[in-house]
Amino acid sequence: MSRPAIDLETDVIRDRPLIKKEAKIQVALCDDDPSQLTLSVGGSWGVTFAELTPTEARAIATALEHTAVRAAAATEDSTDE
């Protein structure tokens, strides 16, 4: 995998076992096909990854951004009360 464009350390909750574990989320261009991106989540359990087209990556980024905006607005609303 090429050098990550994003390297984020966060807690991840998985189905098995249902506990929080440190993990890394990485986004990088695929070495063998630079028109594809690799999204990976890795931790003590191993690494899970998906190869994405630019369109799929944009859809995920848009969903993350819209959800973050809604979460920030909900946080602001709860502190205004």
LOKOL-326498 format. One line per field, with one value per residue (C-alpha): residue number from 1; x, y, z; chain; residue in one letter. Coordinates in Angstrom, 2 decimals, always signed. Layout:
BEGIN
i = (NUM | ...)
c1 = (X | ...)
c2 = (Y | ...)
c3 = (Z | ...)
ch = (A | ...)
aa = (A | ...)
//
This chain:
BEGIN
i = (1 | 2 | 3 | 4 | 5 | 6 | 7 | 8 | 9 | 10 | 11 | 12 | 13 | 14 | 15 | 16 | 17 | 18 | 19 | 20 | 21 | 22 | 23 | 24 | 25 | 26 | 27 | 28 | 29 | 30 | 31 | 32 | 33 | 34 | 35 | 36 | 37 | 38 | 39 | 40 | 41 | 42 | 43 | 44 | 45 | 46 | 47 | 48 | 49 | 50 | 51 | 52 | 53 | 54 | 55 | 56 | 57 | 58 | 59 | 60 | 61 | 62 | 63 | 64 | 65 | 66 | 67 | 68 | 69 | 70 | 71 | 72 | 73 | 74 | 75 | 76 | 77 | 78 | 79 | 80 | 81)
c1 = (+0.00 | +1.26 | +1.74 | -1.63 | -3.35 | -5.21 | -4.06 | -6.59 | -6.37 | -9.75 | -11.78 | -13.61 | -16.52 | -16.85 | -19.50 | -17.02 | -16.08 | -18.22 | -15.45 | -13.59 | -10.14 | -7.61 | -7.53 | -6.18 | -8.14 | -6.04 | -6.83 | -4.27 | -3.95 | -3.60 | -0.05 | -1.13 | -3.90 | -3.52 | -7.08 | -8.35 | -8.21 | -7.78 | -9.74 | -8.45 | -9.29 | -6.73 | -6.22 | -5.15 | -7.59 | -5.97 | -6.81 | -10.01 | -9.83 | -11.86 | -10.72 | -12.84 | -13.32 | -13.02 | -16.83 | -17.28 | -14.66 | -16.43 | -19.76 | -18.20 | -16.54 | -19.82 | -21.70 | -19.07 | -19.16 | -22.96 | -23.18 | -20.47 | -22.37 | -25.57 | -23.67 | -22.10 | -25.51 | -27.01 | -24.16 | -24.72 | -28.48 | -27.97 | -25.59 | -28.02 | -30.71)
c2 = (+0.00 | +3.49 | +6.20 | +7.08 | +10.33 | +10.13 | +8.32 | +8.56 | +6.78 | +6.18 | +3.75 | +1.10 | -0.99 | -4.35 | -7.04 | -9.55 | -8.86 | -5.90 | -3.79 | -0.66 | -1.13 | +1.33 | +1.33 | +3.21 | +4.31 | +4.89 | +6.12 | +5.71 | +5.22 | +1.57 | +0.71 | -1.50 | +0.83 | +4.53 | +5.18 | +3.21 | +4.10 | +1.79 | +2.45 | +0.33 | -0.08 | -1.93 | -2.85 | -5.69 | -7.99 | -7.39 | -5.17 | -4.85 | -2.93 | -1.98 | -0.83 | +2.10 | +4.02 | +7.81 | +8.02 | +5.58 | +7.43 | +10.76 | +9.22 | +8.04 | +11.42 | +13.23 | +10.94 | +11.49 | +15.25 | +15.48 | +13.27 | +15.30 | +18.52 | +17.00 | +15.73 | +19.14 | +20.82 | +18.34 | +19.04 | +22.79 | +22.36 | +20.32 | +22.90 | +25.75 | +24.28)
c3 = (+0.00 | -0.76 | +1.85 | +3.44 | +2.52 | +5.83 | +8.95 | +11.78 | +15.14 | +16.75 | +18.85 | +16.84 | +18.10 | +16.32 | +16.39 | +17.82 | +20.60 | +21.57 | +23.09 | +22.10 | +20.61 | +19.23 | +15.47 | +12.50 | +9.46 | +6.37 | +2.88 | +0.12 | -3.62 | -4.67 | -5.69 | -8.60 | -9.88 | -9.02 | -10.25 | -7.22 | -3.51 | -0.55 | +2.64 | +5.50 | +9.18 | +11.25 | +14.84 | +17.09 | +15.26 | +11.86 | +8.90 | +6.90 | +3.64 | +0.59 | -2.81 | -3.97 | -7.18 | -6.92 | -7.16 | -4.25 | -2.19 | -2.82 | -1.75 | +1.52 | +2.09 | +1.43 | +3.82 | +6.52 | +6.03 | +6.10 | +9.18 | +10.94 | +10.21 | +11.66 | +14.72 | +15.29 | +14.99 | +17.46 | +19.89 | +19.55 | +20.07 | +23.23 | +24.73 | +23.96 | +26.21)
ch = (A | A | A | A | A | A | A | A | A | A | A | A | A | A | A | A | A | A | A | A | A | A | A | A | A | A | A | A | A | A | A | A | A | A | A | A | A | A | A | A | A | A | A | A | A | A | A | A | A | A | A | A | A | A | A | A | A | A | A | A | A | A | A | A | A | A | A | A | A | A | A | A | A | A | A | A | A | A | A | A | A)
aa = (M | S | R | P | A | I | D | L | E | T | D | V | I | R | D | R | P | L | I | K | K | E | A | K | I | Q | V | A | L | C | D | D | D | P | S | Q | L | T | L | S | V | G | G | S | W | G | V | T | F | A | E | L | T | P | T | E | A | R | A | I | A | T | A | L | E | H | T | A | V | R | A | A | A | A | T | E | D | S | T | D | E)
//
